[in-house]
Amino acid sequence: MTSVISVKNLEVHFSGCDALRGIDLEVTAGKVFALLGENGAGKTTLIRTLTGFQSPSRGECSVLGLNPETDSEQLRRRIGYVSDAPALYDWMRVDEIGWFAAAFYEADYLEQYRELIEHYEVPIDRKIKHLSKGQKAKVALALAIAHDPELLILDEPTSGLDPLVRREFLESMLDRVATGRTVLLSSHQIAEVERVADEIAILHQGKFHVQGPLQELRESISEITISLDDPLAAIPAIDPPAEVLYERSEGRQCRLIVRGFTQAMREKFENYSTISSIRVHNASLDEIFLACTRGEAAMKKKAAKSKQSSRSTDVA
C-alpha cells in the first residue's frame, strides 16, 4: 500500500511542554485514519507539523512523499484542510471567497467550488458573516476539496455543529475514500469516528497508546467484569504478552480492559476459588479510549491503595 503519511520518532517540544514524545505513524492511501485524543493530547500539534506550520524538535516526517518543512508550498496544493474554527474573510460573499481561493489552484477549481456550494445548499451571494456556523463549515469544506486533494485533513471539523451538518461531513469523508483519496480525521467524538474510521490511533500526553485497524483492535481488546466472593480477595495476574490497559475495583466487582486476553486465561480465572463469575466481551471504541486516557491514572491509584492497605496490615 502507498504510504501517504510517514512519521518516525517525531518529537515536538515547547517551553515547559512535551507536545509529542517520539511517535511513529504510517497512513496508507484510500482510508479514513482517525486521531483520537483529549484536548491537549497533541493532535493539533501533529497536524501543524504534517502541514508544515510547526517544525519538529526531532524525528522524520513526510506527507505525500514531501518534507512538510522544505516543501510546504507544494504540499499545500495537494492537500485540503478544515479546522474546527475555519479562518474565513467575513466581509466576502460566498462566491467571492471561492474566486479568491481559485487563484492558488488549477483552472477548474472555481467551477468545482460552485458545484459543491450548490450541493451543500449554501446561498452563494450571501456574505460570510451572515452565515450560520454550519454554513461556514460547509464553505470551508468546499474550499478544502474543490481542487480534489489527495489528502484531506480534518481537525475537529464537526465541533459544535448540528447532527445534519455532521452527517454531511461524514458522508463527504466516505465519498473521498471511495475514489481512492485519504482522510486524516482528528476528533474526540467517539461515535462519529466509530462510524467512518478504517484505522485509529489514540494519542494521550504526546504518545500513541493504541494504533491499528479499528476492527482488529475491537477483536484483540477485551472488557472483563469479574465478581468476587470476597471484596478483599486478589485476582490472578495477567500473564504476558497480554497487557492490562485499565483496571478498577469497586466492592466485590473488578473491571479490566485487557489486550490479548485468551481463552486459556479465561479458564484460569473461572477456576480461581474466590471468583464467582466472569464476563468477557470485545471492547467498544469508547472503552478502548477510556483505557488509554484513564488507564494509567487508574492503575497508579490502585497501586497506591494497595500499598496503603499493606502498610495498615503491617502496623496491625
N, C-alpha and C positions, 0 to 999 in steps of 0.2 A: 504494500500500500504506500502511496505517495505521502510523505511527511509534509504537512502544511506548517506546523509549529514544532520547533525542536528547542528544548531548553535543557541545559546541563549545568548542574551545581550553581544555579543562579542565586545570588545574594544581592540584597539592596538594604543599605544601612543609612539611617538618618541619625541626627544627633539625639542620643538617648533612646533610639528605637531601632530594632532589627525587623524591618518590614517583611523581608523574605530571607529565609535562613537555609540556603543550599537546596533548592528544589530542582527536580527533574520532571520533564513533561514532554510527551510526544502526542501530537494530534494529527490524525490521518485524514485524508480528503473524504468528502461525502458523508460527514457525520455531524450530529449535534453533540458538541462536547460541553458539559456544564461544569462550571466552577461554583462550588457551594462553600459558604462560609459566613460567619457572623460579620457584623460591621466591625471594621478594623482588623480583619483577619489577614489582609494583604491582597485581596482580589484586584482592587483598582490599581494598586502599585504594580502588580504583574501586568495588567492590561496597558498601563502607561509605558512600561518597559517594552512590551511587544510592539507598540506603535511608535516607539522612538521618542516619546516625550520624557522618559526617565532613563538615565544612564545606570547600568548595573554597577554594583560595587565589585562584583566578582562573578565569574562564570561565563557561559556562552549562551547565545540566543539567536535563533534565525526564524524568520517568518517568510513563507513562500520562497525559500532559498536566499533571502536577502538579510543583511545585517540591519536591524532597525536603527542603529546609531549612525551608520555611514550611508545607508541607502533609504533614509526616511521619506524623502520626496517621492521616489519611485514606488516605495511600498504603499504609501497612502493613496496612490492612484489605483491600486489593485485590491484594496480592502474597503469595507464600509464599517462605520462606527456609529452607534447610538448609545447615549448615556441616559441616566435617569433624569437629568435636567439639561436637555439639549440647548446649546447656545445658538439662538436664532435672532436675527435682526428684527425686533418688534415693529419697527416703522415700515418694513417692507410688506408688500402683499404676497400672497402665496405664490402667484405666478412670477413675481419679481425675484424672489429668493431662488427659485429654480433657474431663472435666466442667469442670475449672478453665479450660482454654482456651476452652471454649464461651461463657463469659461475655462474650467480646470480639467475638463474631460473631453471625450470624443464627440463628434458632431451629433450623434443620435441621443445624447444624454437628455436634452430638454424634452424631446418627444416622449421618451420613456418616463421621465418625471411627470409630465402632464397626464399620461395614461394611468400612472399609479395614483396620483391625486384624485382623478376621476373615480378610480376603483375604490379608494378609501372614502369617497363622498365628502371631501373637504372643499368648501367654496373657494375657487381659485382666485377670485377677485377680492377676497377679504384680507385685511391687514392681520399680520401675525398676532399683534397684541389683542385682537378681538376674538381669537380662537380659544376654545376650551383646552384644558390640559391634554385631553385625549386627542384632539385635533392637532395640537402642536407635536405630539408624539408621532402621529401619522405622517406629518410633514417631514419630521426628522428621519423617519424610516424611509420615506420616498427619496429623500436626498441621499441617503446612505446606499440604496440599492439600485438607483436609476442607471448606474454605469455597470451593473451586473458584476459586482466584485467577487473574486474567488473566495474571499474570506469575509464573513460578516461577524463583527464583534458587538455584542450587546451587553452593556454594563447596567444591570438592574433596570431594564427598559420598561418594565410594567409597574414599577413602584408608584402606588397611588392612583393607578388607572382603574376604570370601571371594568367589570367582567367581560363586556363585549369587546372593548378595545384590546384587553389582554388576550382574548381568544384570537383576534386578528393577528396579533404579533406572533402567537404560537403557530398559527397556520402559515404565516409567511416564512418561518423557520423551516417547516416541513417542506414547503414548496421549493425552497432553495436547495435543500439536501436532495430532493428528488431529481434535480438537474445536475447533481454531482458537485455542488458547491459545499462549503463548510461553514458551520456556525459555531462560534465560541460564545456561550451564554454564561454570564456571571449573575448569580442570584442567591437569595436566601429563601425564595418561595419554593418550598419542597414539593408541593402538589404540582406546580407548573413544570418543574424540572422532571418529575417522575413521568409526566405525560409525553415529553418530547425527547429526552436525552438518550443517546446511544451509549455514551460513556460519561463518567463523572470523576471529579477529583474534589475531595473535601479538604479545604485549607483552614488550618487553625494555628494561630500565633506564628504565622510565617512559614509553616511546613505542611506538606501533604500528609495526611494521616491515612487516607484510603484513596485508591485510584484504580480505575479499570472499567470494563463494560458493566453497565448497570445490572443486567440480568445475572451475570456471573457473581457480582457482589451480593445480590439477594440470595443466591443459592449457596454461597460459601460462608455467609454470616448468619448466625442463629440467635434468636431471642429465647432465653431459657428461664423458666419460672420454677423454682424449687420450693416445696413446702416441707418444713422440718417438724419433727415431733417435739424437739426441744429448741427454743429460740437461742439458747447459748451454744448449741452444737455447731461444730465446724463442718464445712462441706469438703469433699475431696478436691485436691489440687488439679488444675487443668494442665495436662501434660503437653509439652512442646511436641510438634510445631504449632499446635493450637494456641491461640492468643486471646486473652480476656481483654476486651476493649472497654467494658463498663461493668461495674458490679455495685449493687446496692441492696442492703438488707433492712427489712422492717419487720420486727417481731419474728414470727415463725416463717416468714417468706423471704426468699432471696431471688433477686433478678440479675441475670447476667446477659451480656451480649458478647458472643464468642465467635472468632473467625477460625474455621477449620474444626468445628465440633463434629466428631464422628459417631457412628452407631456404637462402636466399642466403648466410647466414653459414656454414652447414654446408659448402656448396660451396667457399667461400673457404678454410675450414680444410682440407678434403680436398685442395685443390690446393697447399697450402703444402709446400715442399720438405722440411722437417725432420719433418713429421708422418707417421708410418707408418700410423696408424689412428685413427678417432674413432667413439665410440659415443654415441648420444643417445637418451634416453627421458624420458617425463614424470616429474617428481619426485614421490616419495611425500610424504605429510604429514610423516613422520619426517625426510626430507631437507630439506624446507622449514623445519621447526622448527630443525634443525641450522644451516642457513644464517643464520637470523635471530638465533639466540642465540650462535653461534660465529663467524659470518662476519666481523664487524668485527675481532675479535682475530686471526683467520687472515690477513686482508688486511694488518693492521699488521705482523704477524710476517714476512710475505712481503716487504713493502716494506723493513723493517729489514734482512733478509737480503740483499736486492738491493743496498741501499745499502752494506752492509759488503763485499759482493763487488766492487762498483765501486771502493771505496777500495783494496782489495787489489790490483786491477788497475792503478790509478794509481801505487801505490807500486812495483809491479814494473816 
